[in-house]
Each structure stands twice: as structure tokens, then as C-alpha cells.
Amino acid sequence: MLTDSTPHGGAHDREIETPEEFDRAAATGSLAGYRLQAVELTGRTAALLALDPADAVFLGCPMAPEALAHVRAGGAMVFPPVPYLPFDPYRGTLYTPEALYDGLAAGYASTPDALAYDWFRRTRADGDILASMLRSIHDDAVSDALDETLAGERVVGVMGGHAMERGNDAYAGAALLGRTLARSGLTVATGGGPGAMEAANLGAYCAPFADRVLGEALRTVAKAPLFTPSIGDWAAAAFAVRERWPDGGPSVGIPTWFYGHEPPNAFASHIAKYFANAVREDGLLARCTAGVIFLPGAAGTVQEIFDNATPNYYGSRGEPTPMVLVNREHWTRDLPTWPLLEALARDRPMAGRIALVDSVDEAPEALARLTAAATATATVTATG
């Protein structure tokens, strides 16, 4: 089960991301070696004054002036909060749909997601080194939180076009795929945007409920088929599903403000939103340890196919991971990606990790088959 902070050894055990974690560490009398990320400490002045702060690092932690003076004098490194930002560059956890869409009732333009996109557009144009540094710190913090969240999970990626419209058969098929994958014990990860990405996250959200719920949810969101002309209406339809069926299944969305005109979907329970698209793209694919299913898409999906194929070709991330392309006509005639992928794979270990299927219904079985083949190969190699 996905969590926002999954202790799994190593440096993450020294990270403090909540007031409760601070209280436990403070009980030891020392913060040596700890990294505190965006923890509200203004109400814990007495505890801070009683602590030895040497070798601790405070990243964007609000605290009273006397506490700040104490930790600095005691040898801690302090990175102060940046009050004018519409986001927290030091955040210790991933975003939630509620956090990004806070204030949606007043219009999408007033939400943290929209305000962060506006800030990004302004600062990207003016070349301010401070803004560039803050974006990098934010994205690194998000990557750290994503690794904590996905620790121990078998992650399958579902990639596909953002233009897929709610209410059509392709969208319903992608949602059924997401539900099937989630019910098989996999963690679904997408690019976190609209279209095929949203559909897969919606399917994972509906996985714990009775089968009929997905059909009803599909009819609800179809009332706002696209995020244009109104992101607000589009998002509100998704939140209507969440309100009617709360506590849905978990999944991950990994969107970017680089494509900020494409809003994040509200069905991913954990959202790792980045400023740098290159970091986001590579990080998304690298974390899909159980393989990737590619639904029909355009340039972005083609790029993702070969971004994923390259480490599989060279073995730079270890054993190749499964790649399943869905819709034979699309990938052999409309955008003939499959012949090139097949040619690259020839006579290499990745040859047994790729598959082309006609319909989305065949994708889970193809993924399972490729996974079984990979496991068998690894077993033979290990016992060889």
C-alpha cells in the first residue's frame, strides 16, 4: 500500500517530515544528522531550545526567532522558508489532488496548481538564478518523496495521449486497464495529466469498489469531456466522483508544470509534480519496475517509448523491463514505432520483453507473460 513516508533504511530514516516525527526525535535530546523538511516548528520553541542542534539541517522550517537563533548558534544549517512562493520547495511529501486544487470553487486560476504554473512561466522567462535554484530544490525534494512512497512497490506505467476524451470507448478501455492492473496488486503510475493518464488513474481509484462503480464514474466525468474550455468544470466532475465514492484505491501521477496548460488529474492519490520535464520523464519511466503499457498517443508517447527502450537496450538499469504497445494499427501504420522497436530489440535481451497487442483488453495478459518470461530468465541465469 502506498504511503507518503515509508521507512526503508538508509538516509530516509534521518528525515523528519512531520511534527510528530520531530517530537520523537526531540525526545532523544539531539538532532545530530537529522534533516527536517518543511516542518512547522513555531509551536515547539521550548523543545528546540532544549535540544542540541549540531549537525542538523533545517529545510524551510518556520520557527520562532529565539529558536532560530539557538539552532544556528548550535551548529545547525538553516535554509529559511521562502514566503512569497506559491509552493514549498522543501516539501517532504508528495502532493494530493486536494492540495493542488485547493480553492477550486473560486475558479481554477486561484488554485495552488495554477499559481505555481504562473510563477513558473514568469521566472522561466526572466532567467533569475534564485528561481532556477528553487525549482531544482523542489524537484529534488519531490523525487525524494516519490522514492519513499514507492519503496517496495511493483510499479507499472500506463502511458498514452492527453487528448483522449472522457466518454469514449478508448477512455473507458484505459480505465478498465487501470482497474485490472491495480486489482492484480500492481501500483499504477501515469504522467498524471488528462486523457489516457487520467483514465488509468480513475480505474485504479475504482479498483476497491464494486464493478458497477467504474461505469457510474465514467458517466459522471463524461459530463465535462475535456479540460478545455474550463479546467474548473473538468476538475469538478472528477471531484464529484471522489466525493460520492471516497477513499478509492491508490495510484501515482507524475505531471509537470512544463506542460502546465494540461492540468493534473484528480484520481491519482499521490502526485509528484515537477518543474523540469526531463527529470519528470526519466524519473517516471525509471520507477516503472514492473513494466510499461503504451496506449495510442502522439509525439509525447513516442518519446516515452524510446526513452524507455534506451536503458532496456543498453541494460543501464539492469534487466530489461516489459514494454507492451497497444493497438497494432496505430503503432505499425499511423505512427510506425513498433518496427523500429522490434529492430532495436533483435538479438538483445530486450527482445523477450516487448509485445504488441491489438486491444487494451490483451495488455494485462501480455504484461504478465513478459514478466513471467523475465522471471524465468533471471532464475536460469542465477542458477546457471
DAJO-V964906 format. One record per residue. D_CENTER is the distance of its C-alpha to the mean C-alpha in Angstrom with 2 decimals. Layout:
<<D_CENTER> <D_CENTER>>
//
This chain:
<<14.90> <11.62> <12.63> <11.63> <14.09> <15.38> <18.51> <19.00> <21.67> <22.12> <21.16> <18.55> <21.63> <22.99> <20.24> <21.19> <18.57> <20.65> <24.37> <25.03> <23.90> <26.14> <29.01> <28.85> <28.89> <31.60> <33.79> <34.28> <35.87> <33.85> <30.44> <31.19> <28.19> <25.65> <22.85> <22.34> <19.24> <19.78> <22.06> <24.67> <27.96> <30.60> <31.90> <32.20> <34.78> <37.31> <34.93> <33.93> <37.60> <38.43> <35.88> <36.26> <33.32> <34.24> <31.47> <28.72> <26.12> <25.20> <22.18> <22.53> <24.37> <26.90> <30.26> <33.92> <36.04> <38.11> <35.14> <33.68> <37.09> <37.34> <34.08> <34.81> <38.40> <37.33> <35.39> <31.78> <29.59> <28.31> <25.72> <26.53> <24.33> <24.26> <25.51> <25.37> <21.66> <19.61> <16.69> <16.89> <16.48> <16.92> <14.48> <14.11> <11.32> <7.98> <8.87> <10.26> <11.63> <15.00> <14.39> <13.30> <16.10> <18.67> <22.07> <21.32> <24.85> <26.30> <24.50> <21.11> <22.56> <22.83> <19.24> <17.18> <14.81> <17.99> <19.67> <17.01> <17.25> <21.01> <21.05> <19.07> <21.57> <24.51> <23.72> <22.67> <26.09> <28.16> <27.01> <27.08> <26.36> <25.34> <22.65> <21.43> <21.43> <19.57> <16.74> <16.63> <16.83> <13.97> <11.62> <13.08> <12.64> <8.89> <8.95> <11.45> <9.76> <6.82> <9.94> <11.74> <9.52> <9.49> <13.10> <15.38> <13.12> <14.01> <10.93> <11.89> <10.35> <11.87> <12.59> <15.15> <16.74> <15.79> <19.48> <19.76> <21.67> <21.47> <24.68> <25.31> <25.52> <22.70> <20.21> <21.79> <21.62> <17.88> <17.57> <20.06> <18.18> <15.02> <17.51> <19.43> <16.67> <15.53> <19.23> <19.81> <17.74> <14.66> <11.04> <9.74> <6.56> <7.01> <7.06> <6.68> <10.31> <13.70> <15.89> <15.04> <11.28> <12.30> <14.99> <13.05> <10.90> <14.37> <15.97> <13.84> <14.56> <18.20> <18.52> <20.41> <22.83> <25.94> <25.68> <27.27> <24.47> <22.23> <25.23> <25.88> <22.31> <22.54> <25.82> <24.54> <21.75> <24.23> <26.26> <23.97> <23.29> <21.57> <19.92> <23.14> <25.54> <23.91> <20.25> <21.69> <23.27> <20.30> <18.01> <21.02> <21.45> <18.02> <18.81> <22.18> <20.71> <18.77> <22.05> <24.18> <22.12> <20.33> <18.35> <16.77> <14.83> <11.35> <8.33> <4.56> <3.77> <3.16> <6.77> <9.64> <12.90> <14.73> <14.80> <15.18> <17.67> <15.01> <13.68> <10.36> <11.18> <12.17> <11.64> <8.09> <9.17> <6.23> <4.59> <3.85> <6.63> <9.02> <12.70> <13.37> <12.37> <13.85> <11.78> <8.52> <10.27> <11.75> <8.96> <7.00> <10.51> <11.74> <9.57> <10.78> <13.86> <15.37> <15.44> <14.32> <16.05> <16.84> <18.23> <20.65> <19.45> <20.97> <20.60> <16.82> <16.64> <19.68> <18.17> <15.19> <17.90> <19.82> <17.07> <16.47> <20.24> <21.26> <20.19> <21.42> <24.65> <25.26> <23.91> <22.21> <19.54> <22.17> <22.91> <21.57> <18.87> <19.63> <19.19> <20.36> <21.33> <22.30> <25.37> <28.15> <29.80> <26.80> <25.96> <29.65> <31.39> <29.29> <26.99> <28.61> <25.70> <26.67> <30.06> <28.65> <25.97> <28.78> <31.06> <28.66> <28.20> <31.96> <33.55> <30.34> <28.40> <25.57> <28.22> <27.77> <24.00> <23.92> <24.99> <25.76> <26.27> <27.90> <25.88> <22.55> <24.58> <25.31> <21.80> <21.21> <24.66> <24.21> <21.05> <23.02> <25.99> <24.26> <22.70> <26.20> <27.77> <25.49> <26.30> <29.97> <30.03> <28.48> <31.07> <33.91> <32.90> <32.69> <36.07> <37.64>>
//
